């Protein structure tokens, strides 16, 4: 039996899984609804499995459908990357690495990434993409990224993590704030302050870590303000809305001279910065680049806001 599945069937299944409506999916694909229904039926016959169930006007995806669509997306992504590599080769670029990083990552990490030169890949092109930690993890797992610098990624069975640096949390305050004279603050010092927190979707693990420490210190958080960008946080601080939590590495992006950032003296509020890749990735280029980056990081002089991991 020929197990080859044409790309048009993969696209049809993925599109229908996203729309869960034959009319909308057919419109996106520039097909008639009967033509899309026929493609799905032919695909299900080929697989001998029911992928979708239609109940009047509603469409439901089955467990088999979810499993198929997940792999179909990867297959389509690999097709697209094959085309990208072909175009890159045509333009004289031997290889391309897609690398993600947190938008608040310390600039020295990006500088170090871009300084890597591999003798076996003299025309290597590195494409840098910024996103929040949960999105970076997802993009790695679906092969949109080859590597990613992720702050505090947490355990992931399908990812390989190498810790390359560590940073801690601080709070941004106005320069006329009474806490400025302390130089370093504790969680207890922040008990009576209004807290300005980054949105949880930006980094659920770190957000929950701060709230856990607050509960352990019996702090009743006074907060109704959130931010996504560092400058947005600084504006809120300037307006007197409270003190803003951010990593010390991320605080290096601050250009507002009216705002200062004080370190928080709390050993649990630390942030591991890891270089992550897919565990099943067998690419020689990815492994060599990762080794070169980790070696280079052991040689660079990090700013006070970051430290290297302790060997052994």
C-alpha positions as CSV (number, residue, x, y, z in Angstrom):
1,X,0.0,0.0,0.0
2,X,1.3,3.4,-0.9
3,X,1.4,5.5,2.3
4,X,2.4,8.8,0.6
5,X,-0.1,11.6,1.4
6,X,-0.3,14.6,-0.9
7,X,0.4,18.0,0.6
8,X,-3.0,19.2,-0.4
9,X,-4.6,16.7,2.0
10,X,-2.3,17.8,4.8
11,X,-3.3,21.5,4.2
12,X,-7.0,20.6,4.0
13,X,-6.9,18.7,7.4
14,X,-4.9,21.5,9.1
15,X,-7.1,24.2,7.8
16,X,-10.3,22.4,8.8
17,X,-8.9,21.8,12.3
18,X,-8.3,25.5,12.7
19,X,-11.7,26.6,11.4
20,X,-13.9,23.6,12.5
21,X,-16.2,24.8,9.8
22,X,-16.3,23.5,6.2
23,X,-17.5,26.7,4.7
24,X,-14.8,28.9,6.3
25,X,-12.1,26.3,5.7
26,X,-13.1,26.0,2.0
27,X,-13.1,29.8,1.6
28,X,-9.5,30.0,3.0
29,X,-8.4,27.2,0.7
30,X,-10.2,28.8,-2.3
31,X,-12.1,25.5,-2.8
32,X,-15.8,24.7,-3.0
33,X,-17.3,23.1,0.1
34,X,-18.0,19.8,-1.7
35,X,-14.4,19.7,-2.9
36,X,-13.1,20.1,0.6
37,X,-15.5,17.5,1.9
38,X,-14.3,15.1,-0.8
39,X,-10.6,15.7,0.1
40,X,-11.3,15.0,3.8
41,X,-13.2,11.8,2.9
42,X,-10.4,10.6,0.6
43,X,-7.9,11.3,3.4
44,X,-9.9,9.4,6.0
45,X,-10.3,6.5,3.6
46,X,-6.6,6.4,2.9
47,X,-5.8,6.4,6.7
48,X,-8.7,4.2,7.6
49,X,-9.5,6.6,10.4
50,X,-12.1,9.2,11.2
51,X,-10.5,12.6,11.6
52,X,-13.5,14.8,11.8
53,X,-17.2,14.4,12.8
54,X,-19.8,16.7,11.4
55,X,-22.9,17.2,13.5
56,X,-25.3,19.5,11.6
57,X,-23.4,22.7,11.2
58,X,-20.7,21.9,13.8
59,X,-17.5,20.1,13.1
60,X,-15.5,18.2,15.8
61,X,-12.0,16.8,15.6
62,X,-11.4,13.3,16.8
63,X,-8.4,12.1,18.8
64,X,-7.1,10.5,15.6
65,X,-7.6,13.9,13.9
66,X,-5.6,15.8,16.6
67,X,-2.8,13.3,16.3
68,X,-2.7,13.5,12.5
69,X,-3.0,17.3,12.4
70,X,-0.1,17.8,14.9
71,X,2.2,15.7,12.7
72,X,0.8,17.3,9.5
73,X,1.7,20.7,10.8
74,X,5.3,19.5,11.3
75,X,5.4,18.0,7.9
76,X,4.2,21.3,6.3
77,X,6.7,23.3,8.3
78,X,9.6,21.0,7.2
79,X,8.4,21.5,3.6
80,X,8.5,25.3,4.1
81,X,12.0,25.1,5.7
82,X,13.2,23.0,2.8
83,X,12.2,25.8,0.5
84,X,13.8,28.4,2.7
85,X,17.1,26.4,2.7
86,X,16.9,26.0,-1.1
87,X,16.5,29.8,-1.4
88,X,19.3,30.4,1.0
89,X,21.6,28.1,-0.9
90,X,20.7,29.8,-4.2
91,X,21.6,33.1,-2.5
92,X,25.0,31.7,-1.5
93,X,24.1,31.0,2.1
94,X,25.2,27.6,3.1
95,X,23.0,27.2,6.2
96,X,20.5,29.0,8.3
97,X,19.8,28.8,12.0
98,X,16.6,30.1,13.5
99,X,17.2,31.2,17.1
100,X,14.6,32.6,19.5
101,X,15.3,34.8,22.5
102,X,13.3,36.6,25.2
103,X,12.7,40.2,24.3
104,X,14.1,41.1,27.8
105,X,17.2,39.0,27.4
106,X,20.5,40.7,28.3
107,X,22.0,42.2,25.1
108,X,25.3,40.5,25.8
109,X,23.6,37.1,25.1
110,X,22.5,38.2,21.6
111,X,25.9,39.7,21.0
112,X,27.6,36.5,21.9
113,X,25.2,34.5,19.7
114,X,26.0,36.7,16.7
115,X,29.8,36.4,17.4
116,X,29.8,32.6,16.8
117,X,31.7,31.5,13.7
118,X,31.9,27.8,12.8
119,X,34.8,26.8,10.5
120,X,32.6,24.1,8.8
121,X,29.9,26.7,8.1
122,X,31.6,29.8,6.9
123,X,28.4,31.3,5.3
124,X,26.1,30.5,8.2
125,X,23.2,32.9,8.5
126,X,21.7,33.3,12.0
127,X,18.1,34.6,12.2
128,X,17.1,36.0,15.6
129,X,13.4,36.0,16.7
130,X,12.1,37.5,19.9
131,X,9.1,36.1,21.8
132,X,7.9,35.3,25.3
133,X,9.0,32.1,27.0
134,X,5.9,30.0,26.4
135,X,5.8,30.9,22.7
136,X,9.6,30.1,22.4
137,X,9.0,26.7,24.0
138,X,6.2,26.0,21.6
139,X,8.1,27.2,18.5
140,X,11.0,24.9,19.4
141,X,8.7,21.9,19.9
142,X,7.1,22.4,16.5
143,X,10.5,23.0,14.8
144,X,9.9,26.6,14.0
145,X,13.1,27.4,15.9
146,X,16.4,25.4,16.1
147,X,17.6,27.0,19.3
148,X,16.3,29.4,21.9
149,X,17.6,31.4,24.8
150,X,14.8,31.1,27.4
151,X,14.6,32.6,30.8
152,X,13.5,29.9,33.3
153,X,11.9,27.5,30.8
154,X,11.0,24.8,33.4
155,X,11.3,21.1,32.7
156,X,10.2,19.8,29.2
157,X,10.7,16.2,28.3
158,X,11.1,17.0,24.6
159,X,13.6,19.8,25.0
160,X,17.3,19.7,26.0
161,X,18.3,22.6,28.3
162,X,21.8,24.0,29.0
163,X,22.0,26.7,31.6
164,X,24.3,29.5,30.4
165,X,23.6,32.3,32.9
166,X,21.6,33.3,35.9
167,X,20.0,36.6,36.8
168,X,17.8,37.8,39.7
169,X,14.7,39.8,40.2
170,X,14.6,43.5,41.1
171,X,12.0,46.2,41.4
172,X,11.8,49.5,39.5
173,X,11.1,52.5,41.7
174,X,11.0,56.3,41.2
175,X,14.3,57.9,42.2
176,X,12.5,59.9,44.9
177,X,11.2,56.8,46.5
178,X,12.1,56.1,50.2
179,X,13.4,52.6,49.3
180,X,16.1,54.0,47.1
181,X,18.5,54.6,50.1
182,X,18.4,50.9,50.9
183,X,20.3,49.8,47.8
184,X,18.8,46.3,48.1
185,X,15.3,45.3,49.2
186,X,13.7,42.2,50.6
187,X,10.2,40.9,50.0
188,X,9.2,42.3,53.4
189,X,10.3,45.8,52.3
190,X,7.7,45.6,49.5
191,X,4.9,44.5,51.8
192,X,3.1,47.9,51.8
193,X,3.9,48.8,48.2
194,X,1.6,48.6,45.2
195,X,3.0,45.9,42.9
196,X,3.1,46.3,39.2
197,X,3.5,42.8,37.7
198,X,4.3,41.7,34.1
199,X,1.3,39.9,32.6
200,X,1.2,36.2,33.5
201,X,1.0,35.2,29.8
202,X,4.5,36.7,29.3
203,X,6.0,34.1,31.7
204,X,3.6,32.0,33.8
205,X,6.4,30.2,35.8
206,X,8.1,33.4,36.9
207,X,4.8,35.1,37.6
208,X,3.7,32.2,39.8
209,X,7.1,32.1,41.5
210,X,6.7,35.7,42.7
211,X,3.1,35.1,43.9
212,X,4.3,31.9,45.8
213,X,7.0,33.9,47.6
214,X,4.5,36.5,48.5
215,X,2.2,33.9,50.1
216,X,5.1,32.4,52.0
217,X,5.9,35.8,53.3
218,X,2.3,36.4,54.2
219,X,2.1,39.4,51.9
220,X,-1.3,40.6,50.8
221,X,-0.4,41.9,47.3
222,X,-1.7,45.3,46.4
223,X,-1.8,45.2,42.7
224,X,-4.1,45.9,39.8
225,X,-1.5,47.0,37.2
226,X,0.3,44.8,34.7
227,X,2.7,45.4,31.8
228,X,4.3,43.6,28.9
229,X,7.1,46.0,27.9
230,X,9.8,47.5,30.1
231,X,9.1,51.1,29.0
232,X,5.4,50.6,29.8
233,X,6.4,49.5,33.3
234,X,8.7,52.5,33.7
235,X,5.8,54.8,32.7
236,X,3.6,53.3,35.4
237,X,6.3,53.7,38.0
238,X,6.8,57.3,37.0
239,X,3.1,57.9,37.4
240,X,3.3,56.7,41.0
241,X,1.3,53.6,40.5
242,X,3.7,51.4,42.4
243,X,6.9,49.4,42.1
244,X,7.4,47.1,39.0
245,X,8.9,43.6,39.1
246,X,11.4,42.7,36.4
247,X,14.6,40.7,36.0
248,X,17.8,42.6,36.6
249,X,19.0,41.5,33.1
250,X,15.8,42.9,31.6
251,X,16.3,46.1,33.5
252,X,19.3,46.9,31.4
253,X,16.8,47.9,28.7
254,X,15.6,50.9,30.8
255,X,16.5,54.3,29.3
256,X,14.3,56.3,31.7
257,X,16.6,58.2,34.0
258,X,13.8,58.9,36.5
259,X,13.6,55.2,37.3
260,X,16.0,53.1,39.4
261,X,16.0,49.3,39.8
262,X,16.9,47.7,43.2
263,X,17.9,44.1,43.5
264,X,15.6,41.9,45.6
265,X,17.5,39.9,48.3
266,X,15.7,36.6,48.0
267,X,17.6,33.4,47.0
268,X,14.5,31.9,45.5
269,X,13.8,34.7,43.1
270,X,16.5,33.7,40.6
271,X,16.1,33.2,36.9
272,X,18.0,30.5,35.0
273,X,18.8,31.5,31.4
274,X,19.0,28.3,29.3
275,X,19.9,27.5,25.7
276,X,17.2,25.1,24.6
277,X,16.8,22.8,21.6
278,X,14.6,19.9,20.7
279,X,15.8,16.6,22.3
280,X,15.4,14.7,19.0
281,X,17.2,17.2,16.9
282,X,20.2,15.4,15.4
283,X,21.5,18.3,13.4
284,X,25.3,18.6,13.4
285,X,25.0,22.3,12.8
286,X,22.7,22.8,15.8
287,X,24.9,20.8,18.2
288,X,28.1,22.5,17.0
289,X,26.6,25.9,17.3
290,X,25.3,25.2,20.8
291,X,28.6,23.9,22.0
292,X,30.4,26.9,20.6
293,X,28.0,29.3,22.3
294,X,28.3,27.6,25.7
295,X,32.1,27.6,25.4
296,X,32.0,31.3,24.4
297,X,29.7,32.2,27.3
298,X,32.3,30.7,29.7
299,X,34.8,33.2,28.4
300,X,32.7,36.4,28.3
301,X,32.6,39.0,31.1
302,X,29.0,39.2,32.2
303,X,27.5,42.4,33.7
304,X,26.8,42.5,37.4
305,X,23.1,41.6,36.8
306,X,24.1,38.1,35.5
307,X,26.3,35.3,36.6
308,X,27.6,32.2,34.9
309,X,26.4,28.8,36.2
310,X,28.6,27.1,38.7
311,X,30.5,24.2,37.1
312,X,29.9,20.7,38.6
